[in-house]
Amino acid sequence: MTQFSNTNYNLEERTAKFGEEVIVFCRALKQTIISVPIISQLIRSSTSVGANYMEANAASSKKDFRTKIFICKKEIQESKHWLRMLAKCEPDKKDKITQLWKEAQELTMIFQKITNSLK
């Protein structure tokens, strides 16, 4: 894939940055019996997006690339779900959660467009 200098178009950088932002955000949250499993799930899914995108870029075939991109899409969708759940646990953090959710939504649309173009 062609890499652009603009970070907004560099999906390796953008997906890594998303995972990093989620980690930094979650570090600052209070740990409760309810929030701990949600935070854990959110960190797993949000950091998995970038890892799978890196794997997609190193794919050995078009089928392998398509599979990894589809996983990216699934993981970013899962991240949106956990952000929604976290918003209920941390209503005072809604602005940052909304910002993260919007980035996740944009990434969802990007991965959907990629998967559609591979059919």
Buried (B, 14 or more C-beta within 10 A) or exposed (E): EEEEEEEEEBBBBBBBBBBEBBBEBBEEBEEEEEBEEBBEBBBBBBBBBBBBBBBBBEBEEEEEBBBBBBBBBBBBBBBBBBBEBBBEBBEEBEEBBEEBBEBBBBBBEBBBEBBEEEE
